[in-house]
Amino acid sequence: MAIVVNLDVMLAKRKLSSGELAAKVGITQANLSILKTGKAKAVRFSTLDAICKALDCQPGDILEYQKEEL
């Protein structure tokens, strides 16, 4: 997929664990893991909003488009 999730990078920059972020956002660690690994097919704007608030970042800090090689 051409969309890359850089959530691990932001967690490291903010010195926050996945468990702490999941608790702040109000989602399960399992769902956060699915998002972190790029296996999620969609993300709700409300979830993205909560993640950005918790990490004090912009959506572009978390989601990145990379052109796929053919």
N, CA, C and O atoms as a GROMACS GRO file, in nm:
protein
  280
    1MET      N    1   0.084  -0.118   0.000
    1MET     CA    2   0.000   0.000   0.000
    1MET      C    3   0.088   0.124   0.000
    1MET      O    4   0.197   0.122   0.057
    2ALA      N    5   0.044   0.227  -0.062
    2ALA     CA    6   0.122   0.349  -0.077
    2ALA      C    7   0.115   0.441   0.046
    2ALA      O    8   0.192   0.537   0.055
    3ILE      N    9   0.026   0.413   0.138
    3ILE     CA   10   0.016   0.493   0.260
    3ILE      C   11   0.099   0.427   0.369
    3ILE      O   12   0.078   0.310   0.402
    4VAL      N   13   0.193   0.501   0.424
    4VAL     CA   14   0.281   0.451   0.529
    4VAL      C   15   0.241   0.517   0.661
    4VAL      O   16   0.219   0.638   0.666
    5VAL      N   17   0.232   0.438   0.767
    5VAL     CA   18   0.196   0.489   0.899
    5VAL      C   19   0.325   0.502   0.981
    5VAL      O   20   0.394   0.404   1.008
    6ASN      N   21   0.356   0.625   1.021
    6ASN     CA   22   0.477   0.654   1.098
    6ASN      C   23   0.447   0.675   1.246
    6ASN      O   24   0.507   0.761   1.311
    7LEU      N   25   0.355   0.599   1.298
    7LEU     CA   26   0.315   0.616   1.438
    7LEU      C   27   0.429   0.581   1.534
    7LEU      O   28   0.444   0.647   1.637
    8ASP      N   29   0.507   0.480   1.502
    8ASP     CA   30   0.621   0.443   1.588
    8ASP      C   31   0.720   0.558   1.601
    8ASP      O   32   0.776   0.580   1.709
    9VAL      N   33   0.742   0.630   1.492
    9VAL     CA   34   0.834   0.742   1.493
    9VAL      C   35   0.785   0.850   1.590
    9VAL      O   36   0.862   0.903   1.670
   10MET      N   37   0.656   0.882   1.581
   10MET     CA   38   0.600   0.986   1.668
   10MET      C   39   0.598   0.940   1.814
   10MET      O   40   0.622   1.020   1.905
   11LEU      N   41   0.570   0.812   1.837
   11LEU     CA   42   0.573   0.761   1.975
   11LEU      C   43   0.713   0.775   2.033
   11LEU      O   44   0.729   0.814   2.149
   12ALA      N   45   0.814   0.743   1.955
   12ALA     CA   46   0.952   0.754   2.002
   12ALA      C   47   0.989   0.900   2.028
   12ALA      O   48   1.053   0.930   2.128
   13LYS      N   49   0.949   0.990   1.938
   13LYS     CA   50   0.979   1.132   1.956
   13LYS      C   51   0.916   1.187   2.082
   13LYS      O   52   0.974   1.271   2.151
   14ARG      N   53   0.796   1.140   2.114
   14ARG     CA   54   0.723   1.189   2.232
   14ARG      C   55   0.751   1.107   2.357
   14ARG      O   56   0.699   1.137   2.464
   15LYS      N   57   0.834   1.002   2.343
   15LYS     CA   58   0.869   0.913   2.455
   15LYS      C   59   0.743   0.857   2.523
   15LYS      O   60   0.728   0.863   2.645
   16LEU      N   61   0.655   0.804   2.438
   16LEU     CA   62   0.526   0.751   2.485
   16LEU      C   63   0.516   0.606   2.440
   16LEU      O   64   0.557   0.572   2.329
   17SER      N   65   0.461   0.521   2.524
   17SER     CA   66   0.442   0.381   2.487
   17SER      C   67   0.310   0.364   2.414
   17SER      O   68   0.221   0.449   2.422
   18SER      N   69   0.298   0.252   2.344
   18SER     CA   70   0.173   0.222   2.274
   18SER      C   71   0.058   0.212   2.372
   18SER      O   72  -0.053   0.258   2.343
   19GLY      N   73   0.082   0.151   2.486
   19GLY     CA   74  -0.022   0.136   2.588
   19GLY      C   75  -0.071   0.269   2.640
   19GLY      O   76  -0.191   0.289   2.660
   20GLU      N   77   0.023   0.361   2.663
   20GLU     CA   78  -0.015   0.495   2.710
   20GLU      C   79  -0.096   0.569   2.605
   20GLU      O   80  -0.196   0.634   2.637
   21LEU      N   81  -0.055   0.558   2.479
   21LEU     CA   82  -0.128   0.625   2.372
   21LEU      C   83  -0.268   0.566   2.357
   21LEU      O   84  -0.365   0.639   2.343
   22ALA      N   85  -0.278   0.434   2.360
   22ALA     CA   86  -0.408   0.368   2.349
   22ALA      C   87  -0.502   0.416   2.459
   22ALA      O   88  -0.620   0.443   2.433
   23ALA      N   89  -0.451   0.428   2.580
   23ALA     CA   90  -0.534   0.474   2.693
   23ALA      C   91  -0.578   0.620   2.672
   23ALA      O   92  -0.693   0.654   2.698
   24LYS      N   93  -0.485   0.705   2.625
   24LYS     CA   94  -0.519   0.846   2.603
   24LYS      C   95  -0.622   0.863   2.491
   24LYS      O   96  -0.710   0.950   2.498
   25VAL      N   97  -0.610   0.779   2.388
   25VAL     CA   98  -0.697   0.790   2.271
   25VAL      C   99  -0.831   0.722   2.295
   25VAL      O  100  -0.933   0.761   2.238
   26GLY      N  101  -0.830   0.618   2.379
   26GLY     CA  102  -0.954   0.546   2.407
   26GLY      C  103  -0.979   0.432   2.309
   26GLY      O  104  -1.093   0.399   2.278
   27ILE      N  105  -0.869   0.371   2.259
   27ILE     CA  106  -0.883   0.253   2.174
   27ILE      C  107  -0.802   0.139   2.236
   27ILE      O  108  -0.719   0.162   2.324
   28THR      N  109  -0.828   0.018   2.190
   28THR     CA  110  -0.755  -0.096   2.245
   28THR      C  111  -0.613  -0.098   2.190
   28THR      O  112  -0.584  -0.042   2.085
   29GLN      N  113  -0.524  -0.165   2.264
   29GLN     CA  114  -0.388  -0.180   2.218
   29GLN      C  115  -0.384  -0.262   2.089
   29GLN      O  116  -0.299  -0.238   2.003
   30ALA      N  117  -0.475  -0.357   2.076
   30ALA     CA  118  -0.482  -0.439   1.955
   30ALA      C  119  -0.514  -0.353   1.833
   30ALA      O  120  -0.452  -0.367   1.728
   31ASN      N  121  -0.611  -0.264   1.846
   31ASN     CA  122  -0.647  -0.176   1.734
   31ASN      C  123  -0.534  -0.078   1.703
   31ASN      O  124  -0.510  -0.046   1.586
   32LEU      N  125  -0.466  -0.030   1.805
   32LEU     CA  126  -0.353   0.060   1.783
   32LEU      C  127  -0.241  -0.014   1.711
   32LEU      O  128  -0.175   0.042   1.623
   33SER      N  129  -0.219  -0.139   1.747
   33SER     CA  130  -0.117  -0.221   1.682
   33SER      C  131  -0.148  -0.242   1.534
   33SER      O  132  -0.059  -0.236   1.450
   34ILE      N  133  -0.275  -0.266   1.503
   34ILE     CA  134  -0.317  -0.283   1.364
   34ILE      C  135  -0.288  -0.154   1.286
   34ILE      O  136  -0.244  -0.160   1.171
   35LEU      N  137  -0.314  -0.041   1.346
   35LEU     CA  138  -0.287   0.087   1.281
   35LEU      C  139  -0.137   0.108   1.265
   35LEU      O  140  -0.092   0.150   1.158
   36LYS      N  141  -0.059   0.080   1.370
   36LYS     CA  142   0.086   0.101   1.366
   36LYS      C  143   0.154   0.017   1.259
   36LYS      O  144   0.248   0.063   1.195
   37THR      N  145   0.107  -0.104   1.239
   37THR     CA  146   0.171  -0.194   1.143
   37THR      C  147   0.125  -0.170   1.000
   37THR      O  148   0.174  -0.235   0.907
   38GLY      N  149   0.032  -0.078   0.981
   38GLY     CA  150  -0.015  -0.048   0.847
   38GLY      C  151  -0.116  -0.147   0.793
   38GLY      O  152  -0.145  -0.147   0.674
   39LYS      N  153  -0.170  -0.231   0.880
   39LYS     CA  154  -0.267  -0.332   0.837
   39LYS      C  155  -0.411  -0.282   0.839
   39LYS      O  156  -0.502  -0.351   0.793
   40ALA      N  157  -0.432  -0.163   0.893
   40ALA     CA  158  -0.566  -0.106   0.899
   40ALA      C  159  -0.612  -0.067   0.759
   40ALA      O  160  -0.534  -0.012   0.680
   41LYS      N  161  -0.737  -0.094   0.729
   41LYS     CA  162  -0.793  -0.057   0.599
   41LYS      C  163  -0.848   0.086   0.602
   41LYS      O  164  -0.866   0.148   0.498
   42ALA      N  165  -0.875   0.137   0.722
   42ALA     CA  166  -0.930   0.271   0.738
   42ALA      C  167  -0.899   0.321   0.878
   42ALA      O  168  -0.867   0.244   0.968
   43VAL      N  169  -0.908   0.452   0.894
   43VAL     CA  170  -0.895   0.512   1.027
   43VAL      C  171  -1.001   0.622   1.036
   43VAL      O  172  -1.017   0.702   0.944
   44ARG      N  173  -1.072   0.624   1.146
   44ARG     CA  174  -1.173   0.728   1.166
   44ARG      C  175  -1.106   0.861   1.193
   44ARG      O  176  -1.001   0.868   1.258
   45PHE      N  177  -1.167   0.966   1.141
   45PHE     CA  178  -1.113   1.098   1.167
   45PHE      C  179  -1.112   1.129   1.316
   45PHE      O  180  -1.022   1.198   1.364
   46SER      N  181  -1.210   1.081   1.389
   46SER     CA  182  -1.213   1.105   1.534
   46SER      C  183  -1.094   1.038   1.603
   46SER      O  184  -1.038   1.092   1.699
   47THR      N  185  -1.055   0.920   1.555
   47THR     CA  186  -0.939   0.851   1.610
   47THR      C  187  -0.811   0.924   1.573
   47THR      O  188  -0.723   0.944   1.657
   48LEU      N  189  -0.800   0.965   1.448
   48LEU     CA  190  -0.683   1.041   1.403
   48LEU      C  191  -0.672   1.172   1.480
   48LEU      O  192  -0.562   1.213   1.518
   49ASP      N  193  -0.785   1.238   1.503
   49ASP     CA  194  -0.788   1.362   1.582
   49ASP      C  195  -0.736   1.337   1.723
   49ASP      O  196  -0.654   1.414   1.774
   50ALA      N  197  -0.782   1.230   1.786
   50ALA     CA  198  -0.740   1.198   1.923
   50ALA      C  199  -0.592   1.164   1.929
   50ALA      O  200  -0.523   1.202   2.024
   51ILE      N  201  -0.541   1.093   1.829
   51ILE     CA  202  -0.399   1.059   1.824
   51ILE      C  203  -0.316   1.186   1.808
   51ILE      O  204  -0.214   1.204   1.875
   52CYS      N  205  -0.359   1.274   1.719
   52CYS     CA  206  -0.286   1.399   1.698
   52CYS      C  207  -0.286   1.486   1.823
   52CYS      O  208  -0.186   1.550   1.855
   53LYS      N  209  -0.397   1.489   1.895
   53LYS     CA  210  -0.403   1.565   2.020
   53LYS      C  211  -0.309   1.506   2.123
   53LYS      O  212  -0.235   1.579   2.189
   54ALA      N  213  -0.310   1.372   2.137
   54ALA     CA  214  -0.226   1.305   2.237
   54ALA      C  215  -0.078   1.320   2.206
   54ALA      O  216   0.004   1.332   2.298
   55LEU      N  217  -0.042   1.321   2.077
   55LEU     CA  218   0.099   1.331   2.038
   55LEU      C  219   0.141   1.472   2.002
   55LEU      O  220   0.258   1.497   1.971
   56ASP      N  221   0.046   1.566   2.006
   56ASP     CA  222   0.073   1.706   1.970
   56ASP      C  223   0.143   1.712   1.834
   56ASP      O  224   0.254   1.764   1.821
   57CYS      N  225   0.073   1.658   1.733
   57CYS     CA  226   0.130   1.654   1.598
   57CYS      C  227   0.022   1.675   1.494
   57CYS      O  228  -0.096   1.690   1.527
   58GLN      N  229   0.061   1.676   1.370
   58GLN     CA  230  -0.029   1.691   1.257
   58GLN      C  231  -0.053   1.554   1.193
   58GLN      O  232   0.031   1.466   1.206
   59PRO      N  233  -0.166   1.535   1.124
   59PRO     CA  234  -0.190   1.406   1.056
   59PRO      C  235  -0.077   1.367   0.961
   59PRO      O  236  -0.047   1.249   0.946
   60GLY      N  237  -0.015   1.466   0.897
   60GLY     CA  238   0.096   1.438   0.806
   60GLY      C  239   0.220   1.386   0.876
   60GLY      O  240   0.309   1.329   0.812
   61ASP      N  241   0.228   1.405   1.008
   61ASP     CA  242   0.340   1.348   1.084
   61ASP      C  243   0.321   1.198   1.103
   61ASP      O  244   0.418   1.125   1.126
   62ILE      N  245   0.198   1.153   1.092
   62ILE     CA  246   0.165   1.012   1.115
   62ILE      C  247   0.146   0.936   0.984
   62ILE      O  248   0.192   0.823   0.970
   63LEU      N  249   0.078   0.998   0.889
   63LEU     CA  250   0.046   0.932   0.762
   63LEU      C  251   0.130   0.993   0.649
   63LEU      O  252   0.144   1.115   0.640
   64GLU      N  253   0.185   0.907   0.566
   64GLU     CA  254   0.271   0.952   0.458
   64GLU      C  255   0.237   0.874   0.331
   64GLU      O  256   0.210   0.753   0.336
   65TYR      N  257   0.238   0.942   0.218
   65TYR     CA  258   0.214   0.876   0.089
   65TYR      C  259   0.349   0.849   0.024
   65TYR      O  260   0.430   0.941   0.007
   66GLN      N  261   0.373   0.724  -0.014
   66GLN     CA  262   0.493   0.688  -0.089
   66GLN      C  263   0.451   0.621  -0.217
   66GLN      O  264   0.378   0.522  -0.215
   67LYS      N  265   0.498   0.673  -0.327
   67LYS     CA  266   0.463   0.618  -0.456
   67LYS      C  267   0.516   0.475  -0.467
   67LYS      O  268   0.632   0.448  -0.434
   68GLU      N  269   0.430   0.384  -0.512
   68GLU     CA  270   0.470   0.244  -0.525
   68GLU      C  271   0.548   0.225  -0.654
   68GLU      O  272   0.516   0.283  -0.758
   69GLU      N  273   0.650   0.143  -0.645
   69GLU     CA  274   0.728   0.108  -0.763
   69GLU      C  275   0.655   0.001  -0.841
   69GLU      O  276   0.602  -0.094  -0.782
   70LEU      N  277   0.650   0.014  -0.972
   70LEU     CA  278   0.583  -0.086  -1.056
   70LEU      C  279   0.680  -0.184  -1.114
   70LEU      O  280   0.640  -0.274  -1.188
   0.00000   0.00000   0.00000
